[in-house]
Amino acid sequence: MSGRRRGGVAWALGLAFIGLPLLELYLVIQVGQAIGAWWTILLLVVDSVLGALIVRREGGRAWRALREALAQARMPHKELADGALVLIGGTLLLTPGFVTDALGALLVLPVTRPFFRGLLARVVAARLVVVPGRGGPGNDERPGPVVRGDVVDPPE
């Protein structure tokens, strides 16, 4: 991993673990001053409960879609991405705070999820490493190594 990439990861982690909680705290205080502490707490609890209900529904849909794709013997790339986004979004929705709830809702809702699925696909594709000489799509060099042999069950 290059030093430049490591520096970007360090900044992202710093922002996620230091900047985001500070932003959340600031927003909770601002909302609390505007509508009152008890209303703010109630709002945070209600949006967590609503988030949990949405995640349960969308998680069930993602699970059913994954099972259908596997039953049809097709590659479930879309379904796996949706499952990952629902999982991440659900975690964010259950985390107290307004920014994490907004981002979690964007990841979980079926209307906005395709945008994030495409973003996830681009991030994963950028991190894939193509090994020369292994065959596969777009690599017309010699095929990868073939191991010939028999499958033997281990002794019991």
C-alpha positions as CSV (number, residue, x, y, z in Angstrom):
1,M,0.0,0.0,0.0
2,S,1.5,3.3,-1.0
3,G,2.2,6.1,1.6
4,R,-0.3,8.3,-0.2
5,R,-3.1,5.7,0.2
6,R,-2.2,5.1,3.8
7,G,-2.5,8.8,4.5
8,G,-5.9,9.0,3.0
9,V,-7.1,6.0,5.1
10,A,-5.7,7.7,8.2
11,W,-7.6,10.9,7.4
12,A,-10.8,9.0,6.7
13,L,-10.5,7.1,10.0
14,G,-9.7,10.2,11.9
15,L,-12.7,11.9,10.4
16,A,-15.0,8.9,11.1
17,F,-13.9,8.4,14.8
18,I,-13.2,12.0,15.9
19,G,-15.0,14.3,13.5
20,L,-18.3,12.5,13.2
21,P,-18.9,12.1,16.9
22,L,-18.1,15.8,17.4
23,L,-20.5,16.8,14.6
24,E,-23.2,14.5,16.1
25,L,-22.7,16.0,19.6
26,Y,-22.9,19.5,18.2
27,L,-26.1,18.8,16.3
28,V,-27.8,17.1,19.2
29,I,-27.0,20.1,21.4
30,Q,-28.3,22.5,18.7
31,V,-31.5,20.5,18.3
32,G,-31.8,20.2,22.1
33,Q,-31.6,24.0,22.4
34,A,-34.1,24.5,19.7
35,I,-36.8,22.0,20.7
36,G,-35.8,21.0,24.3
37,A,-33.8,18.1,25.7
38,W,-36.7,15.7,26.2
39,W,-38.0,16.2,22.7
40,T,-34.6,15.7,21.3
41,I,-34.2,12.4,23.2
42,L,-37.6,11.3,22.1
43,L,-36.8,12.2,18.5
44,L,-33.5,10.1,18.7
45,V,-35.4,7.2,20.1
46,V,-38.2,7.4,17.6
47,D,-35.9,7.6,14.6
48,S,-33.9,4.6,16.0
49,V,-37.1,2.5,16.3
50,L,-38.2,3.6,12.8
51,G,-34.8,2.8,11.5
52,A,-34.9,-0.7,13.0
53,L,-38.3,-1.4,11.4
54,I,-37.0,-0.2,8.0
55,V,-33.8,-2.3,8.4
56,R,-35.9,-5.4,9.3
57,R,-38.1,-5.0,6.2
58,E,-35.2,-4.2,3.8
59,G,-33.0,-6.8,5.3
60,G,-35.7,-9.4,4.8
61,R,-36.1,-8.3,1.2
62,A,-32.3,-8.5,0.6
63,W,-32.2,-12.0,2.1
64,R,-35.0,-13.3,0.0
65,A,-33.4,-11.8,-3.2
66,L,-30.1,-13.5,-2.3
67,R,-31.8,-16.8,-1.8
68,E,-33.7,-16.5,-5.1
69,A,-30.5,-15.6,-7.0
70,L,-28.7,-18.6,-5.5
71,A,-31.7,-20.9,-6.3
72,Q,-31.5,-19.7,-9.9
73,A,-27.7,-20.5,-9.9
74,R,-26.8,-16.9,-10.9
75,M,-24.1,-14.7,-9.4
76,P,-25.8,-12.7,-6.6
77,H,-23.5,-9.6,-6.9
78,K,-26.4,-7.1,-6.7
79,E,-28.0,-9.0,-3.8
80,L,-24.7,-9.2,-1.9
81,A,-24.1,-5.5,-2.3
82,D,-27.7,-4.7,-1.2
83,G,-27.2,-6.9,1.9
84,A,-23.9,-5.2,2.8
85,L,-25.5,-1.7,2.3
86,V,-28.5,-2.7,4.5
87,L,-26.1,-4.0,7.2
88,I,-24.0,-0.9,7.2
89,G,-27.0,1.4,7.0
90,G,-28.8,-0.5,9.8
91,T,-25.7,-0.1,12.0
92,L,-25.7,3.7,11.3
93,L,-29.5,3.9,11.9
94,L,-29.1,2.3,15.3
95,T,-26.3,4.6,16.3
96,P,-27.6,7.6,18.1
97,G,-27.2,10.8,16.1
98,F,-28.8,12.8,13.3
99,V,-26.0,12.5,10.7
100,T,-25.5,8.8,11.1
101,D,-29.3,8.3,10.9
102,A,-29.5,10.3,7.6
103,L,-26.6,8.4,6.0
104,G,-28.0,5.1,7.3
105,A,-31.4,5.9,5.8
106,L,-29.8,6.7,2.5
107,L,-28.0,3.3,2.4
108,V,-31.1,1.3,3.5
109,L,-33.9,2.9,1.5
110,P,-34.6,1.1,-1.8
111,V,-34.9,4.4,-3.7
112,T,-31.4,5.6,-2.9
113,R,-29.6,2.3,-2.5
114,P,-28.8,1.8,-6.2
115,F,-26.7,5.0,-6.2
116,F,-24.6,3.6,-3.3
117,R,-24.5,0.1,-4.9
118,G,-22.9,1.7,-7.9
119,L,-20.5,3.6,-5.7
120,L,-19.6,0.4,-3.8
121,A,-19.0,-1.4,-7.1
122,R,-16.6,1.3,-8.2
123,V,-14.7,1.2,-4.9
124,V,-14.4,-2.6,-5.0
125,A,-13.4,-2.6,-8.7
126,A,-10.7,0.0,-8.0
127,R,-9.2,-2.3,-5.4
128,L,-9.2,-5.5,-7.5
129,V,-5.8,-6.7,-8.6
130,V,-5.6,-8.4,-12.0
131,V,-2.9,-11.1,-12.1
132,P,-1.4,-11.5,-15.6
133,G,-1.6,-15.0,-17.1
134,R,-4.6,-16.2,-15.1
135,G,-7.2,-16.1,-17.9
136,G,-10.5,-14.5,-17.2
137,P,-12.5,-11.6,-18.7
138,G,-10.3,-9.2,-20.6
139,N,-7.2,-11.3,-20.1
140,D,-6.6,-13.4,-23.2
141,E,-3.2,-14.6,-22.2
142,R,-2.6,-18.2,-21.4
143,P,-5.1,-19.8,-19.0
144,G,-4.2,-20.2,-15.3
145,P,-2.6,-23.4,-13.9
146,V,-4.7,-26.5,-14.1
147,V,-4.3,-29.2,-11.4
148,R,-5.3,-32.6,-12.5
149,G,-6.1,-35.3,-10.0
150,D,-8.7,-37.3,-8.2
151,V,-10.9,-36.2,-5.3
152,V,-10.3,-38.5,-2.4
153,D,-12.5,-38.6,0.7
154,P,-10.5,-38.5,3.9
155,P,-10.5,-41.7,6.0
156,E,-13.0,-41.7,8.8
